[in-house]
Amino acid sequence: MALAGAGADVAVNFHARAAEARSVCLEVERLGRSAIAIQADVSSAQEVCRLVEEVEKQLGGIGILVNNAGISRPQPPQEITEQDWDEVLTVNLKSMFLVTQAVLPGMRVRKWGRIINMSSVAAQWGGVIGPHYSTSKAGALGLTRSYASLLAREGITVNAIAPALIETDMIQNIPNLPPTVIPLGRFGTVDEVAEVAVMLARNGYITGQTVNVNGGCTMS
């Protein structure tokens, strides 16, 4: 919604929540922008190719990519299985690689692109969800810096946003988590993260950076 408000047409990728995705599209259209909802599992290379082809067919070349697919599975270390590890790393990290690879050819031809990867304070802090989640989000930071350095001369910027606890469905799955764990004393809002995404989409001189939207959990 924030990107649409800034003038972007929007493709909404969803995995299972079709009604919610279509609702977002209706809200975008009320702002006078075009919007489409496409179901695809972004942890699958075949699905990603179909997704990107459909977006380009309906909306044209992709200029802004927000890699924000993610799952959390709060588990004590001794309970994490190989299957748990593989699923979290595949959805949270491999998907970023797959979708980025799929949109890059068009961006490189046009010599313009903005790639924004959603990491987490867990990449720097560890956090309470588990090492599988923290590792996936730390990997996102390495992926961001690598693409940023390789694409800097091609008009394509790549940055990461590392939020702390944001008021979404995800934090409801973390039991006994008071807002007081955040130095500012509250959870963040989706809008506060979205503002940063819009800024990164507009700015052509910020690349390879991690923007911490975390209420003071880590400071630099």
Backbone torsions as a table, in degrees:
resi	resn	phi	psi	omega
1	MET	NA	-39.3	179.7
2	ALA	-65.1	-41.9	178.2
3	LEU	-66.6	-38.8	176.4
4	ALA	-63.3	-40.2	178.1
5	GLY	-63.9	-24.9	178.2
6	ALA	-88.7	-0.3	174.1
7	GLY	112.0	7.4	-177.2
8	ALA	-92.7	142.7	163.0
9	ASP	-77.6	150.9	-167.5
10	VAL	-132.4	133.1	167.9
11	ALA	-104.7	124.3	-179.2
12	VAL	-102.6	110.1	174.6
13	ASN	-86.6	136.4	175.9
14	PHE	-136.7	155.4	178.9
15	HIS	-98.1	-49.5	-175.2
16	ALA	-135.0	-21.0	-170.3
17	ARG	-97.5	72.7	-174.5
18	ALA	-62.4	-43.4	-176.8
19	ALA	-62.1	-42.1	179.4
20	GLU	-65.7	-39.4	179.0
21	ALA	-63.3	-42.5	179.6
22	ARG	-68.4	-32.7	176.3
23	SER	-62.8	-41.7	176.7
24	VAL	-61.5	-42.5	179.7
25	CYS	-60.6	-40.2	178.4
26	LEU	-63.4	-39.6	177.9
27	GLU	-65.2	-40.0	177.9
28	VAL	-63.3	-43.5	-179.2
29	GLU	-64.3	-30.7	176.5
30	ARG	-65.7	-21.5	176.5
31	LEU	-85.4	-1.2	178.7
32	GLY	89.4	11.8	178.3
33	ARG	-106.7	161.2	175.4
34	SER	-84.6	147.2	179.5
35	ALA	-151.0	142.1	174.9
36	ILE	-135.0	149.9	176.0
37	ALA	-114.2	129.2	-177.3
38	ILE	-131.3	126.2	177.3
39	GLN	-81.8	129.7	175.1
40	ALA	-165.4	143.8	173.9
41	ASP	-90.6	106.4	-173.6
42	VAL	-76.6	1.8	172.1
43	SER	-89.8	1.6	180.0
44	SER	-114.1	123.9	-178.8
45	ALA	-59.7	-41.3	-179.7
46	GLN	-63.5	-42.2	179.4
47	GLU	-66.8	-37.9	179.8
48	VAL	-64.5	-43.1	177.9
49	CYS	-59.3	-43.0	178.1
50	ARG	-63.9	-43.0	179.9
51	LEU	-58.7	-51.7	-176.8
52	VAL	-64.9	-41.6	178.2
53	GLU	-60.1	-41.2	-178.8
54	GLU	-68.8	-41.4	178.3
55	VAL	-61.8	-47.4	-178.7
56	GLU	-64.8	-33.8	178.4
57	LYS	-66.7	-40.8	-174.0
58	GLN	-91.4	-33.4	-173.9
59	LEU	-117.1	-10.3	-176.3
60	GLY	94.8	-169.3	-176.0
61	GLY	-60.7	143.6	-178.6
62	ILE	-86.9	118.8	-179.9
63	GLY	-101.2	-29.5	-177.6
64	ILE	-126.1	125.9	176.0
65	LEU	-118.9	125.1	172.2
66	VAL	-111.8	110.1	177.4
67	ASN	-86.4	98.0	-173.6
68	ASN	-127.8	11.4	175.7
69	ALA	-69.0	133.8	179.9
70	GLY	-165.7	149.3	174.1
71	ILE	-129.5	151.6	172.6
72	SER	-126.4	144.0	179.4
73	ARG	-138.0	87.2	-178.9
74	PRO	-60.5	118.2	-178.1
75	GLN	-147.3	141.8	169.3
76	PRO	-67.1	150.1	-174.2
77	PRO	-53.1	-38.9	-175.3
78	GLN	-69.8	-13.3	-178.8
79	GLU	-99.4	-4.8	-178.5
80	ILE	-77.3	121.0	179.0
81	THR	-94.5	169.6	175.9
82	GLU	-60.5	-37.5	178.0
83	GLN	-64.0	-42.9	176.7
84	ASP	-58.3	-49.0	-179.2
85	TRP	-57.1	-50.0	-176.5
86	ASP	-63.2	-39.6	-177.7
87	GLU	-67.6	-44.6	-179.3
88	VAL	-65.6	-44.2	179.1
89	LEU	-65.8	-35.4	-178.9
90	THR	-69.6	-47.4	-177.7
91	VAL	-71.7	-43.1	-172.0
92	ASN	-82.7	-30.8	-172.9
93	LEU	-117.5	-50.3	-179.3
94	LYS	-59.4	-36.0	179.8
95	SER	-60.3	-37.4	178.2
96	MET	-61.4	-44.1	178.6
97	PHE	-62.3	-48.5	-175.6
98	LEU	-62.6	-47.2	-176.8
99	VAL	-70.7	-39.5	177.6
100	THR	-60.6	-46.8	178.9
101	GLN	-59.1	-35.2	-177.1
102	ALA	-73.9	-32.5	-178.0
103	VAL	-91.5	-17.7	-174.6
104	LEU	-60.4	-41.7	-178.2
105	PRO	-54.3	-44.2	179.2
106	GLY	-66.6	-42.2	178.2
107	MET	-61.3	-40.4	-177.6
108	ARG	-68.6	-35.4	176.4
109	VAL	-65.0	-42.0	-176.9
110	ARG	-82.9	-10.2	-179.3
111	LYS	59.5	36.6	178.7
112	TRP	-159.6	134.6	175.5
113	GLY	-174.4	153.0	176.0
114	ARG	-131.2	118.3	178.0
115	ILE	-115.6	125.4	-176.3
116	ILE	-124.6	117.2	-176.9
117	ASN	-105.3	129.8	179.2
118	MET	-86.9	109.2	174.4
119	SER	-99.8	-143.0	-177.5
120	SER	-167.4	155.2	172.4
121	VAL	-59.6	-21.2	178.3
122	ALA	-62.1	-24.0	178.0
123	ALA	-65.7	-28.6	-175.6
124	GLN	-106.9	-26.4	-167.1
125	TRP	-107.7	-21.6	-173.3
126	GLY	92.4	-68.2	175.0
127	GLY	81.4	-169.7	-170.9
128	VAL	-111.2	-2.9	-174.6
129	ILE	-79.1	-44.5	178.0
130	GLY	147.0	161.7	-177.3
131	PRO	-64.2	-27.6	178.1
132	HIS	-65.5	-42.7	179.4
133	TYR	-68.3	-47.1	180.0
134	SER	-59.5	-41.4	179.9
135	THR	-63.9	-41.6	-179.6
136	SER	-63.5	-38.5	-178.0
137	LYS	-77.9	-31.3	173.6
138	ALA	-68.0	-38.0	176.3
139	GLY	-60.7	-34.2	178.0
140	ALA	-62.2	-33.4	179.3
141	LEU	-71.0	-40.2	176.6
142	GLY	-65.1	-41.3	178.3
143	LEU	-62.2	-41.6	179.3
144	THR	-60.2	-50.0	-177.2
145	ARG	-65.9	-36.2	-179.7
146	SER	-66.0	-51.0	178.5
147	TYR	-61.8	-40.2	-178.6
148	ALA	-59.7	-44.8	-178.4
149	SER	-68.9	-35.6	-177.7
150	LEU	-76.1	-24.9	-173.2
151	LEU	-110.6	3.3	-171.9
152	ALA	-58.9	-31.9	-177.7
153	ARG	-87.4	3.8	-174.9
154	GLU	-111.9	13.8	178.4
155	GLY	77.3	15.4	-177.5
156	ILE	-116.9	121.7	176.2
157	THR	-102.3	148.0	179.9
158	VAL	-135.4	120.2	-178.4
159	ASN	-137.0	164.6	177.7
160	ALA	-122.6	149.1	170.6
161	ILE	-113.9	129.6	-179.4
162	ALA	-117.4	87.9	178.5
163	PRO	-76.8	158.3	166.0
164	ALA	-91.2	-141.8	-175.6
165	LEU	-77.5	115.5	-177.4
166	ILE	-110.9	144.5	-177.4
167	GLU	-70.0	85.0	176.6
168	THR	-135.7	178.1	177.2
169	ASP	-59.6	-31.3	-172.9
170	MET	-61.6	-41.5	-175.6
171	ILE	-73.6	-15.5	176.6
172	GLN	-68.8	-17.7	179.2
173	ASN	-85.1	-3.1	-179.2
174	ILE	-102.9	108.5	-174.6
175	PRO	-72.3	150.0	171.9
176	ASN	53.9	48.3	-178.0
177	LEU	-116.1	96.2	-176.9
178	PRO	-80.8	150.3	177.0
179	PRO	-61.0	-17.8	-177.4
180	THR	-67.9	-9.6	175.5
181	VAL	-70.9	-14.8	177.9
182	ILE	-93.3	131.0	179.9
183	PRO	-53.6	-36.4	177.6
184	LEU	-73.8	-10.0	173.6
185	GLY	82.7	15.7	178.7
186	ARG	-154.3	160.6	171.7
187	PHE	-75.6	154.8	176.7
188	GLY	-79.7	169.2	178.5
189	THR	-110.4	157.0	177.4
190	VAL	-59.1	-40.0	-179.1
191	ASP	-61.2	-35.9	-179.2
192	GLU	-67.4	-31.0	175.0
193	VAL	-77.3	-41.4	-177.8
194	ALA	-61.2	-36.4	178.7
195	GLU	-58.7	-37.6	180.0
196	VAL	-70.3	-39.9	178.1
197	ALA	-60.1	-42.8	178.6
198	VAL	-64.1	-42.7	178.3
199	MET	-58.9	-44.8	-179.3
200	LEU	-68.0	-31.4	177.7
201	ALA	-70.3	-30.8	-178.4
202	ARG	-83.3	-28.9	-169.1
203	ASN	-91.3	129.6	-179.4
204	GLY	-100.4	4.0	-175.6
205	TYR	-119.1	6.3	174.5
206	ILE	-108.7	120.0	176.6
207	THR	-151.8	149.2	-180.0
208	GLY	73.6	17.7	-173.9
209	GLN	-106.2	155.0	170.9
210	THR	-112.4	117.1	179.3
211	VAL	-95.4	116.6	-176.2
212	ASN	-90.2	113.1	176.8
213	VAL	-111.1	79.2	-164.3
214	ASN	-136.7	14.6	176.8
215	GLY	62.9	18.4	177.8
216	GLY	97.0	9.0	-179.5
217	CYS	-61.8	-40.9	171.6
218	THR	-127.5	144.7	-177.8
219	MET	-129.8	141.9	179.4
220	SER	-149.1	NA	NA
